[in-house]
Amino acid sequence: MLKSRRGLLAAGITVAVVGSIGVASTLTAGAEQIPAPAVAPAVAAQAAVPVADLSPPAKLPWGQRPQKIRTGRGGATSKTLKAAGLAAAAPDASGREAEQEFAPKGRTGRKSERTSVIPPEPPTPTPTAAGAKPTVYFHYNVGTQAAVTEGAYAKLTIGKPVLDRADYHTLAEIAVQSADGTQIVEVGWNVDRVVNGDDDPHLFVFHWVNGKSTCYNGCGFVPYSENIRPGDTLPYDVTKPFGIQYNNGAWWIAYDTEWVGHFPVTNWTVPFKQSGLVQIFGEVAAASPQPCTQMGNGRVGEDATSARIGSVTYLNGPTVDLNIRSIGDVYSVSKMTGRTFRYGGPGAC
């Protein structure tokens, strides 16, 4: 989608669950999935809740003291960032765009949903019934563990997978969730023309309140860094640490060598200060059950050069022992250890 069309979807989307395969609070490492309750319609954008100035922990989740990342000029492509060894760049020369984007966002307890959002170009086929909305099919390679923690981090391979014109997005992320899976904080990278306006990987954050989706990169997220913000373009074919940590009234987001910002706990209507479930995964949101979109870096999980989710670590939590699996048969996953796996694939085409 051209950047001139950004903000077109700011009115929100209507979501109805048509399938569920349940990652729920009783899930333990190695346990079978159980059905999850239907998800309520997506909520409209939340205004940022006024809070006192909050400071992040003195060290990043992986123990490093924060340092300014090396950034490129605004509007630099992921290819340029990769070649120059830079960590990020604002998505356009002016720095930021104010509008908050709404687009399909799955949870691993969901196989499909109906949405008013359609991929940019070309448009999806005309629905068969008047007023019908297109169905989005979600595909996952995922590691899951029931774990009470104060956050999690991992090293993620940032790829530039091909996003088919008929599909919505391809991404990798860390999700820290309440035990019942309804309160969620997410960080990762995505290729999503609806949200980002191009085919490059971008940093994203997202959160859910009472099982209801909000929006990408906003809806109560409070920026902290002057160098890196959600929506920024990232390099590809590199591995970077991503993390989420609860500290003093907020869930803080970390990328590379900086704190990006936080979600104040006042965004939630129930107490949410620790996880009960951690999920780390690759996700494709597609227009069909057999998409042509790539996941990860486009190589299957059995390939030694495929994308990795590695060195998963919990903050004040149990020993990491992920239940690693594929949800769907289009993409594949290869377990290396209880905290590292390879994943992805070229799609069905």
DRENDO-1510 file (C-alpha; in Angstrom, 1 decimal, always signed):
<recs>
REC; n; res; u; v; w
REC; 1; MET; +0.0; +0.0; +0.0 .
REC; 2; LEU; +1.3; +3.4; -0.9 .
REC; 3; LYS; +2.2; +5.7; +2.0 .
REC; 4; SER; -0.4; +8.2; +0.7 .
REC; 5; ARG; -3.1; +5.6; +1.7 .
REC; 6; ARG; -1.8; +5.2; +5.3 .
REC; 7; GLY; -4.4; +6.0; +7.9 .
REC; 8; LEU; -7.3; +4.7; +5.6 .
REC; 9; LEU; -8.0; +1.9; +8.1 .
REC; 10; ALA; -7.9; +4.1; +11.3 .
REC; 11; ALA; -11.6; +3.5; +11.8 .
REC; 12; GLY; -10.8; +0.0; +13.0 .
REC; 13; ILE; -11.8; -3.5; +11.9 .
REC; 14; THR; -14.5; -6.0; +12.8 .
REC; 15; VAL; -13.3; -9.4; +13.9 .
REC; 16; ALA; -15.2; -12.6; +14.3 .
REC; 17; VAL; -13.5; -15.9; +15.2 .
REC; 18; VAL; -14.4; -18.7; +12.8 .
REC; 19; GLY; -11.8; -21.2; +14.1 .
REC; 20; SER; -9.9; -21.8; +17.3 .
REC; 21; ILE; -7.1; -24.2; +18.3 .
REC; 22; GLY; -6.6; -22.9; +21.8 .
REC; 23; VAL; -3.4; -22.1; +23.5 .
REC; 24; ALA; -4.9; -21.6; +27.0 .
REC; 25; SER; -3.9; -21.1; +30.6 .
REC; 26; THR; -3.7; -24.9; +31.3 .
REC; 27; LEU; -1.1; -25.3; +28.6 .
REC; 28; THR; +2.2; -26.8; +29.8 .
REC; 29; ALA; +5.3; -27.6; +27.9 .
REC; 30; GLY; +4.5; -30.5; +25.7 .
REC; 31; ALA; +0.8; -30.5; +26.5 .
REC; 32; GLU; -1.9; -30.7; +23.8 .
REC; 33; GLN; -3.8; -27.6; +22.8 .
REC; 34; ILE; -7.3; -27.1; +24.2 .
REC; 35; PRO; -10.1; -25.0; +22.7 .
REC; 36; ALA; -10.0; -21.3; +23.7 .
REC; 37; PRO; -13.1; -19.0; +24.0 .
REC; 38; ALA; -14.1; -16.8; +21.1 .
REC; 39; VAL; -12.4; -13.5; +20.9 .
REC; 40; ALA; -14.5; -10.4; +21.2 .
REC; 41; PRO; -14.6; -7.7; +18.5 .
REC; 42; ALA; -11.5; -5.5; +18.2 .
REC; 43; VAL; -11.5; -2.4; +20.3 .
REC; 44; ALA; -11.0; +1.1; +18.9 .
REC; 45; ALA; -7.7; +2.8; +19.5 .
REC; 46; GLN; -7.1; +3.6; +23.1 .
REC; 47; ALA; -5.8; +7.1; +24.0 .
REC; 48; ALA; -2.5; +7.0; +25.9 .
REC; 49; VAL; -3.2; +7.0; +29.6 .
REC; 50; PRO; -1.5; +9.9; +31.4 .
REC; 51; VAL; +1.1; +8.4; +33.8 .
REC; 52; ALA; +3.9; +9.8; +35.8 .
REC; 53; ASP; +7.3; +9.7; +34.1 .
REC; 54; LEU; +8.6; +6.1; +34.2 .
REC; 55; SER; +12.2; +5.0; +34.0 .
REC; 56; PRO; +13.3; +1.7; +32.6 .
REC; 57; PRO; +15.5; -0.7; +34.4 .
REC; 58; ALA; +19.2; +0.3; +34.5 .
REC; 59; LYS; +20.1; -2.7; +32.3 .
REC; 60; LEU; +18.4; -4.3; +29.3 .
REC; 61; PRO; +16.8; -7.7; +29.8 .
REC; 62; TRP; +20.0; -9.4; +28.7 .
REC; 63; GLY; +22.1; -7.6; +31.2 .
REC; 64; GLN; +23.7; -5.0; +29.0 .
REC; 65; ARG; +23.7; -1.3; +29.9 .
REC; 66; PRO; +21.7; +0.7; +27.2 .
REC; 67; GLN; +23.6; +2.4; +24.4 .
REC; 68; LYS; +22.4; +4.4; +21.5 .
REC; 69; ILE; +21.8; +2.3; +18.4 .
REC; 70; ARG; +23.4; +3.2; +15.1 .
REC; 71; THR; +20.7; +4.6; +12.9 .
REC; 72; GLY; +20.4; +5.5; +9.2 .
REC; 73; ARG; +18.8; +8.5; +7.7 .
REC; 74; GLY; +15.0; +8.7; +7.6 .
REC; 75; GLY; +13.5; +6.7; +4.8 .
REC; 76; ALA; +16.5; +4.4; +4.4 .
REC; 77; THR; +15.6; +0.9; +3.1 .
REC; 78; SER; +16.4; -2.4; +4.9 .
REC; 79; LYS; +18.9; -3.1; +2.2 .
REC; 80; THR; +20.8; +0.1; +2.9 .
REC; 81; LEU; +20.8; -0.5; +6.6 .
REC; 82; LYS; +22.1; -4.0; +6.1 .
REC; 83; ALA; +24.9; -2.9; +3.9 .
REC; 84; ALA; +25.9; -0.1; +6.3 .
REC; 85; GLY; +25.7; -2.3; +9.4 .
REC; 86; LEU; +23.0; +0.0; +11.0 .
REC; 87; ALA; +20.3; -1.1; +13.4 .
REC; 88; ALA; +17.2; +1.0; +12.3 .
REC; 89; ALA; +15.9; +4.0; +10.5 .
REC; 90; ALA; +12.8; +6.1; +10.7 .
REC; 91; PRO; +10.4; +5.0; +7.9 .
REC; 92; ASP; +10.4; +8.4; +6.1 .
REC; 93; ALA; +12.5; +11.6; +6.0 .
REC; 94; SER; +10.1; +13.5; +8.3 .
REC; 95; GLY; +10.7; +10.9; +11.1 .
REC; 96; ARG; +7.2; +9.7; +12.2 .
REC; 97; GLU; +3.7; +9.4; +11.0 .
REC; 98; ALA; +1.0; +10.2; +13.5 .
REC; 99; GLU; -1.8; +7.9; +12.6 .
REC; 100; GLN; -2.2; +4.5; +14.3 .
REC; 101; GLU; -2.8; +1.6; +12.0 .
REC; 102; PHE; -5.3; -1.2; +12.3 .
REC; 103; ALA; -4.7; -4.5; +10.5 .
REC; 104; PRO; -5.3; -8.2; +11.2 .
REC; 105; LYS; -3.3; -9.5; +14.1 .
REC; 106; GLY; -3.5; -13.2; +15.1 .
REC; 107; ARG; -2.9; -15.1; +18.3 .
REC; 108; THR; -1.7; -18.7; +18.2 .
REC; 109; GLY; -5.1; -19.7; +19.6 .
REC; 110; ARG; -6.7; -18.5; +16.3 .
REC; 111; LYS; -6.7; -20.2; +12.9 .
REC; 112; SER; -8.8; -17.7; +11.0 .
REC; 113; GLU; -10.8; -14.6; +11.3 .
REC; 114; ARG; -13.0; -12.3; +9.1 .
REC; 115; THR; -11.8; -8.7; +8.6 .
REC; 116; SER; -12.7; -5.6; +6.8 .
REC; 117; VAL; -9.0; -5.0; +6.0 .
REC; 118; ILE; -7.9; -6.2; +2.6 .
REC; 119; PRO; -4.3; -6.4; +1.3 .
REC; 120; PRO; -3.3; -3.4; -0.7 .
REC; 121; GLU; -2.9; -4.5; -4.3 .
REC; 122; PRO; -4.4; -6.2; -6.2 .
REC; 123; PRO; -7.6; -6.4; -4.1 .
REC; 124; THR; -8.9; -9.8; -3.0 .
REC; 125; PRO; -11.6; -11.4; -5.1 .
REC; 126; THR; -15.1; -10.0; -4.6 .
REC; 127; PRO; -16.8; -11.8; -1.7 .
REC; 128; THR; -19.4; -14.3; -2.7 .
REC; 129; ALA; -22.1; -12.8; -0.5 .
REC; 130; ALA; -23.1; -9.2; -0.4 .
REC; 131; GLY; -21.4; -7.5; +2.6 .
REC; 132; ALA; -19.2; -10.5; +3.3 .
REC; 133; LYS; -15.7; -9.8; +4.7 .
REC; 134; PRO; -12.6; -11.7; +3.5 .
REC; 135; THR; -11.2; -14.4; +5.8 .
REC; 136; VAL; -7.7; -14.2; +7.1 .
REC; 137; TYR; -5.9; -17.5; +7.7 .
REC; 138; PHE; -3.1; -17.6; +10.3 .
REC; 139; HIS; -0.1; -19.9; +10.1 .
REC; 140; TYR; +2.4; -20.4; +12.9 .
REC; 141; ASN; +5.8; -21.9; +13.9 .
REC; 142; VAL; +5.7; -21.5; +17.6 .
REC; 143; GLY; +7.4; -22.2; +20.9 .
REC; 144; THR; +5.1; -22.1; +23.9 .
REC; 145; GLN; +5.5; -22.5; +27.7 .
REC; 146; ALA; +3.3; -21.9; +30.7 .
REC; 147; ALA; +5.7; -19.7; +32.7 .
REC; 148; VAL; +5.3; -17.2; +35.5 .
REC; 149; THR; +7.8; -14.5; +34.7 .
REC; 150; GLU; +8.6; -10.8; +34.7 .
REC; 151; GLY; +9.3; -10.9; +31.0 .
REC; 152; ALA; +11.2; -12.7; +28.3 .
REC; 153; TYR; +13.8; -12.0; +25.6 .
REC; 154; ALA; +15.2; -13.9; +22.6 .
REC; 155; LYS; +17.5; -13.4; +19.6 .
REC; 156; LEU; +15.4; -13.2; +16.4 .
REC; 157; THR; +16.7; -13.5; +12.9 .
REC; 158; ILE; +15.3; -10.5; +11.0 .
REC; 159; GLY; +14.3; -11.6; +7.6 .
REC; 160; LYS; +12.9; -10.0; +4.5 .
REC; 161; PRO; +10.4; -12.7; +3.5 .
REC; 162; VAL; +8.4; -12.2; +0.3 .
REC; 163; LEU; +4.9; -11.2; +1.1 .
REC; 164; ASP; +2.5; -12.3; -1.6 .
REC; 165; ARG; +0.2; -9.5; -2.9 .
REC; 166; ALA; -2.9; -11.4; -1.8 .
REC; 167; ASP; -1.7; -11.8; +1.8 .
REC; 168; TYR; -1.5; -9.5; +4.8 .
REC; 169; HIS; +1.7; -10.0; +6.8 .
REC; 170; THR; +4.6; -12.2; +7.7 .
REC; 171; LEU; +6.4; -11.7; +11.1 .
REC; 172; ALA; +8.3; -13.0; +14.1 .
REC; 173; GLU; +7.7; -12.0; +17.7 .
REC; 174; ILE; +7.8; -12.5; +21.4 .
REC; 175; ALA; +4.4; -12.6; +23.3 .
REC; 176; VAL; +4.2; -12.3; +27.1 .
REC; 177; GLN; +0.7; -13.2; +28.2 .
REC; 178; SER; -1.5; -13.6; +31.2 .
REC; 179; ALA; -2.2; -17.2; +32.3 .
REC; 180; ASP; -5.6; -17.1; +30.5 .
REC; 181; GLY; -4.0; -15.7; +27.3 .
REC; 182; THR; -6.2; -12.6; +27.3 .
REC; 183; GLN; -3.7; -9.9; +28.4 .
REC; 184; ILE; -0.7; -9.8; +26.0 .
REC; 185; VAL; +2.3; -7.6; +25.2 .
REC; 186; GLU; +4.1; -8.3; +21.9 .
REC; 187; VAL; +7.3; -7.1; +20.2 .
REC; 188; GLY; +8.9; -8.3; +17.0 .
REC; 189; TRP; +9.4; -7.4; +13.3 .
REC; 190; ASN; +6.9; -7.6; +10.5 .
REC; 191; VAL; +6.6; -7.2; +6.8 .
REC; 192; ASP; +3.2; -5.7; +6.3 .
REC; 193; ARG; +2.3; -3.3; +3.5 .
REC; 194; VAL; -1.0; -2.2; +5.2 .
REC; 195; VAL; +0.8; -1.1; +8.4 .
REC; 196; ASN; +4.2; +0.0; +7.0 .
REC; 197; GLY; +3.6; +0.9; +3.3 .
REC; 198; ASP; +6.5; -1.1; +1.9 .
REC; 199; ASP; +8.0; -4.6; +1.8 .
REC; 200; ASP; +10.8; -4.1; +4.3 .
REC; 201; PRO; +10.9; -5.5; +7.8 .
REC; 202; HIS; +9.9; -3.0; +10.5 .
REC; 203; LEU; +9.9; -3.0; +14.3 .
REC; 204; PHE; +6.4; -3.4; +15.8 .
REC; 205; VAL; +4.7; -3.5; +19.2 .
REC; 206; PHE; +1.2; -4.6; +20.0 .
REC; 207; HIS; -1.0; -5.5; +23.0 .
REC; 208; TRP; -4.3; -7.1; +23.8 .
REC; 209; VAL; -6.7; -6.1; +26.6 .
REC; 210; ASN; -9.3; -8.7; +27.8 .
REC; 211; GLY; -8.8; -10.7; +24.7 .
REC; 212; LYS; -9.4; -7.7; +22.4 .
REC; 213; SER; -6.9; -6.5; +19.9 .
REC; 214; THR; -5.8; -2.9; +19.9 .
REC; 215; CYS; -3.5; -1.5; +17.1 .
REC; 216; TYR; +0.1; -1.6; +15.9 .
REC; 217; ASN; +2.6; +0.7; +17.4 .
REC; 218; GLY; +0.2; +2.9; +19.4 .
REC; 219; CYS; -3.0; +2.6; +21.4 .
REC; 220; GLY; -1.3; +3.5; +24.7 .
REC; 221; PHE; +2.3; +2.7; +23.9 .
REC; 222; VAL; +4.6; +5.4; +25.4 .
REC; 223; PRO; +7.9; +6.0; +23.4 .
REC; 224; TYR; +11.1; +6.4; +25.4 .
REC; 225; SER; +14.1; +6.4; +22.9 .
REC; 226; GLU; +14.9; +9.3; +20.6 .
REC; 227; ASN; +16.7; +6.8; +18.3 .
REC; 228; ILE; +14.3; +3.9; +17.8 .
REC; 229; ARG; +10.5; +3.7; +17.7 .
REC; 230; PRO; +7.9; +1.2; +16.7 .
REC; 231; GLY; +7.4; +1.3; +12.9 .
REC; 232; ASP; +11.1; +1.9; +12.2 .
REC; 233; THR; +12.7; +0.1; +9.3 .
REC; 234; LEU; +15.2; -2.7; +10.3 .
REC; 235; PRO; +18.0; -4.4; +8.4 .
REC; 236; TYR; +17.6; -8.0; +7.4 .
REC; 237; ASP; +19.7; -11.2; +7.4 .
REC; 238; VAL; +20.9; -10.1; +10.9 .
REC; 239; THR; +20.1; -11.4; +14.4 .
REC; 240; LYS; +19.0; -8.9; +17.1 .
REC; 241; PRO; +17.8; -9.3; +20.7 .
REC; 242; PHE; +14.2; -8.3; +21.4 .
REC; 243; GLY; +12.8; -8.2; +24.9 .
REC; 244; ILE; +9.8; -7.4; +27.2 .
REC; 245; GLN; +10.2; -6.7; +30.9 .
REC; 246; TYR; +7.9; -5.6; +33.6 .
REC; 247; ASN; +9.3; -2.8; +35.8 .
REC; 248; ASN; +7.7; -0.4; +38.2 .
REC; 249; GLY; +4.2; -0.1; +36.6 .
REC; 250; ALA; +5.0; -0.8; +33.0 .
REC; 251; TRP; +5.9; -3.4; +30.4 .
REC; 252; TRP; +9.1; -2.2; +28.8 .
REC; 253; ILE; +10.2; -3.0; +25.2 .
REC; 254; ALA; +13.8; -3.5; +24.3 .
REC; 255; TYR; +15.5; -3.8; +20.9 .
REC; 256; ASP; +19.2; -4.3; +20.2 .
REC; 257; THR; +20.9; -1.9; +22.7 .
REC; 258; GLU; +18.1; +0.4; +23.7 .
REC; 259; TRP; +14.8; +0.6; +25.6 .
REC; 260; VAL; +12.2; +1.5; +23.0 .
REC; 261; GLY; +9.3; +2.5; +25.3 .
REC; 262; HIS; +6.6; +1.0; +27.4 .
REC; 263; PHE; +3.0; +0.0; +27.9 .
REC; 264; PRO; +1.8; +1.3; +31.3 .
REC; 265; VAL; -0.2; -1.2; +33.3 .
REC; 266; THR; -3.0; +1.3; +33.4 .
REC; 267; ASN; -3.7; +0.2; +29.8 .
REC; 268; TRP; -5.3; -2.9; +31.3 .
REC; 269; THR; -8.5; -3.2; +33.3 .
REC; 270; VAL; -7.2; -6.1; +35.4 .
REC; 271; PRO; -3.9; -6.6; +37.2 .
REC; 272; PHE; -1.2; -7.7; +34.7 .
REC; 273; LYS; +2.3; -7.6; +36.2 .
REC; 274; GLN; +3.6; -11.0; +35.4 .
REC; 275; SER; +3.2; -13.6; +32.7 .
REC; 276; GLY; +1.5; -17.0; +32.9 .
REC; 277; LEU; +2.3; -17.9; +29.4 .
REC; 278; VAL; +5.1; -17.1; +27.0 .
REC; 279; GLN; +4.9; -17.7; +23.2 .
REC; 280; ILE; +7.6; -16.9; +20.6 .
REC; 281; PHE; +6.8; -17.5; +17.0 .
REC; 282; GLY; +6.7; -16.8; +13.3 .
REC; 283; GLU; +3.3; -15.9; +11.9 .
REC; 284; VAL; +1.8; -15.5; +8.4 .
REC; 285; ALA; -1.6; -13.9; +7.9 .
REC; 286; ALA; -2.8; -15.0; +4.5 .
REC; 287; ALA; -5.8; -14.8; +2.2 .
REC; 288; SER; -5.9; -18.6; +1.8 .
REC; 289; PRO; -5.0; -21.8; +3.7 .
REC; 290; GLN; -2.2; -22.4; +1.2 .
REC; 291; PRO; -0.4; -19.1; +0.9 .
REC; 292; CYS; +2.5; -18.1; -1.3 .
REC; 293; THR; +4.0; -15.8; +1.3 .
REC; 294; GLN; +7.3; -16.7; +2.9 .
REC; 295; MET; +7.9; -17.1; +6.6 .
REC; 296; GLY; +11.2; -16.3; +8.4 .
REC; 297; ASN; +13.8; -16.0; +5.7 .
REC; 298; GLY; +12.0; -18.2; +3.2 .
REC; 299; ARG; +13.9; -21.4; +4.1 .
REC; 300; VAL; +12.3; -24.4; +5.7 .
REC; 301; GLY; +13.0; -25.1; +9.4 .
REC; 302; GLU; +15.1; -28.2; +8.5 .
REC; 303; ASP; +17.6; -26.0; +6.6 .
REC; 304; ALA; +20.6; -25.1; +8.6 .
REC; 305; THR; +20.5; -21.6; +7.1 .
REC; 306; SER; +16.8; -20.9; +8.0 .
REC; 307; ALA; +15.7; -18.2; +10.4 .
REC; 308; ARG; +16.1; -18.8; +14.1 .
REC; 309; ILE; +14.4; -17.9; +17.3 .
REC; 310; GLY; +17.3; -18.5; +19.8 .
REC; 311; SER; +18.5; -18.2; +23.3 .
REC; 312; VAL; +15.0; -17.6; +24.8 .
REC; 313; THR; +15.4; -16.5; +28.4 .
REC; 314; TYR; +12.8; -15.7; +31.1 .
REC; 315; LEU; +13.2; -12.9; +33.7 .
REC; 316; ASN; +12.7; -14.4; +37.2 .
REC; 317; GLY; +11.0; -17.4; +35.7 .
REC; 318; PRO; +11.4; -21.1; +35.3 .
REC; 319; THR; +13.9; -23.0; +33.2 .
REC; 320; VAL; +13.0; -22.5; +29.5 .
REC; 321; ASP; +11.6; -25.6; +27.9 .
REC; 322; LEU; +9.5; -24.6; +25.0 .
REC; 323; ASN; +6.9; -26.9; +23.4 .
REC; 324; ILE; +7.9; -26.2; +19.8 .
REC; 325; ARG; +5.6; -27.1; +16.9 .
REC; 326; SER; +3.9; -25.9; +13.7 .
REC; 327; ILE; +0.3; -24.9; +13.5 .
REC; 328; GLY; -0.6; -25.8; +10.0 .
REC; 329; ASP; +1.3; -27.7; +7.4 .
REC; 330; VAL; +2.7; -25.0; +5.1 .
REC; 331; TYR; +5.7; -24.0; +7.2 .
REC; 332; SER; +8.1; -26.2; +9.2 .
REC; 333; VAL; +10.0; -26.0; +12.5 .
REC; 334; SER; +13.1; -27.7; +13.7 .
REC; 335; LYS; +13.9; -27.9; +17.4 .
REC; 336; MET; +17.5; -27.4; +18.3 .
REC; 337; THR; +17.2; -27.1; +22.1 .
REC; 338; GLY; +14.4; -26.2; +24.6 .
REC; 339; ARG; +15.1; -22.6; +24.0 .
REC; 340; THR; +16.2; -22.4; +20.3 .
REC; 341; PHE; +14.6; -23.5; +17.1 .
REC; 342; ARG; +14.7; -22.9; +13.3 .
REC; 343; TYR; +11.5; -22.2; +11.4 .
REC; 344; GLY; +9.9; -20.9; +8.3 .
REC; 345; GLY; +9.5; -21.8; +4.6 .
REC; 346; PRO; +8.7; -20.6; +1.1 .
REC; 347; GLY; +5.0; -21.0; +1.3 .
REC; 348; ALA; +2.9; -23.4; -0.7 .
REC; 349; CYS; +3.8; -22.0; -4.2 .
</recs>
